[in-house]
Amino acid sequence: MSDQEILPGLEGVMSYHTEFDLRPGNCVAGMKDLPDESVDIVVTSPPYNLGIKYQDYDDNLSTEDYLTWSLEWAGEVRRTLKPEGSFFLNVGASPANPWMPHELALTLRNLFQLQNTIHWIKSITVEPKEADPVSVGHFKPINSKRFLNDCHEFVFHFTKSGKVLVDRLAIGVPYADKSNIARWSHTEGKDKRCRGNNWYVPYETIASRSKDRPHPATFPVELARKCILFHGGEPKELTMMDPFLGIGHAAEAAGESEIGKFIGFEIDEVYLDEAERRLGA
Ligand SMILES: C[S@@+](CC[C@H](N)C(=O)[O-])C[C@H]1O[C@@H](n2cnc3c(N)ncnc32)[C@H](O)[C@@H]1O
């Protein structure tokens, strides 16, 4: 991990070159202090309105109020995003509210173009021909006669124009069939292809939730890191933002990717303190 180091006395906390600007409070008001078109990448996961038990935030608005509020904060994201910027919005559903991610994406269609729909796969089973099925990832069994286990969430990649150039091969994968390298001229002889829009990113295994991941609804650092790489550009020159910081996994990804500046907002001081602790800030 380049020249990042572990701070003495803060084992497990990295030292990053990124300038972190973490602000307490409501992101809707907070983002109003940021200049127009000043942010390159937004990677965020707002409350999903699925009744999740946060410290303070009430995750039980009416659908109408939730979507109205979403337009408010996403409007500020649009204003602050550069014309060539990327806005990665992570949202999941629940059996009680399966339409929510789709309703939210549709609500934002007047603000952004939906350039890519990425599926964050938390666990999957593959069944190779003539071999036993292989299951990987984090699988939390539910007991239901009606619903499949939900093993994925969405990451909507919004841009202002729908025409933003990205660096697909920065998160590319080797060809399974190497004969494709010569067959397709666009490979330019390299053994790397687009990984597609199914991104398998398992949660890290932890020993204690309260100690290791004290927040009920996080995304893995690796998911945000892939978004950063996919957006492309020279990291040191980029400004990244997460309006719903939680315990700071997007900020950790920014640090690991050596992003120049990171701005985060979090309404709950307990989560913000934990984010600061993790960043050694
Ligand atoms: C889904 S969680 C984000 C978790 C984060 N991605 C992580 O991995 O740690 C949403 C967060 O938004 C915070 N939040 C809710 N309303 C907010 C607001 N208006 N402004 C800033 N933060 C808010 C909640 O306290 C919660 O921590």
The ligand as an SDF file (V2000), in Angstrom:
LIG
                    3D

 27 29  0  0  0  0  0  0  0  0999 V2000
  -26.1110    3.8130    4.9430 C   0  0  0  0  0  0  0  0  0  0  0  0
  -25.2540    4.7270    6.1270 S   0  0  0  0  0  0  0  0  0  0  0  0
  -23.6810    5.0600    5.3850 C   0  0  0  0  0  0  0  0  0  0  0  0
  -22.6060    4.0910    5.8000 C   0  0  0  0  0  0  0  0  0  0  0  0
  -21.2530    4.3320    5.1430 C   0  0  0  0  0  0  0  0  0  0  0  0
  -21.3130    4.1080    3.7060 N   0  0  0  0  0  0  0  0  0  0  0  0
  -20.1980    3.4040    5.7410 C   0  0  0  0  0  0  0  0  0  0  0  0
  -19.7590    2.4530    5.0590 O   0  0  0  0  0  0  0  0  0  0  0  0
  -19.8360    3.5900    6.9140 O   0  0  0  0  0  0  0  0  0  0  0  0
  -26.0340    6.3130    6.0980 C   0  0  0  0  0  0  0  0  0  0  0  0
  -25.5040    7.3130    7.1060 C   0  0  0  0  0  0  0  0  0  0  0  0
  -26.0910    8.5850    6.8480 O   0  0  0  0  0  0  0  0  0  0  0  0
  -26.2220    9.2770    8.0830 C   0  0  0  0  0  0  0  0  0  0  0  0
  -27.2020   10.3740    7.8450 N   0  0  0  0  0  0  0  0  0  0  0  0
  -28.5560   10.3040    7.8200 C   0  0  0  0  0  0  0  0  0  0  0  0
  -29.0860   11.4940    7.4780 N   0  0  0  0  0  0  0  0  0  0  0  0
  -28.0460   12.3400    7.2640 C   0  0  0  0  0  0  0  0  0  0  0  0
  -27.9520   13.6900    6.8500 C   0  0  0  0  0  0  0  0  0  0  0  0
  -29.0530   14.4260    6.5840 N   0  0  0  0  0  0  0  0  0  0  0  0
  -26.7320   14.2540    6.7180 N   0  0  0  0  0  0  0  0  0  0  0  0
  -25.5910   13.5220    6.9840 C   0  0  0  0  0  0  0  0  0  0  0  0
  -25.6290   12.2220    7.3800 N   0  0  0  0  0  0  0  0  0  0  0  0
  -26.8350   11.6270    7.5080 C   0  0  0  0  0  0  0  0  0  0  0  0
  -26.6540    8.1920    9.0600 C   0  0  0  0  0  0  0  0  0  0  0  0
  -26.3520    8.5570   10.4120 O   0  0  0  0  0  0  0  0  0  0  0  0
  -25.8210    6.9980    8.5590 C   0  0  0  0  0  0  0  0  0  0  0  0
  -24.6080    6.8850    9.2870 O   0  0  0  0  0  0  0  0  0  0  0  0
  1  2  1  0
  2  3  1  0
  2 10  1  0
  3  4  1  0
  4  5  1  0
  5  6  1  0
  5  7  1  0
  7  8  2  0
  7  9  1  0
 10 11  1  0
 11 12  1  0
 11 26  1  0
 12 13  1  0
 13 14  1  0
 13 24  1  0
 14 15  1  0
 14 23  1  0
 15 16  2  0
 16 17  1  0
 17 18  1  0
 17 23  2  0
 18 19  1  0
 18 20  2  0
 20 21  1  0
 21 22  2  0
 22 23  1  0
 24 25  1  0
 24 26  1  0
 26 27  1  0
M  CHG  2   2   1   9  -1
M  END
$$$$
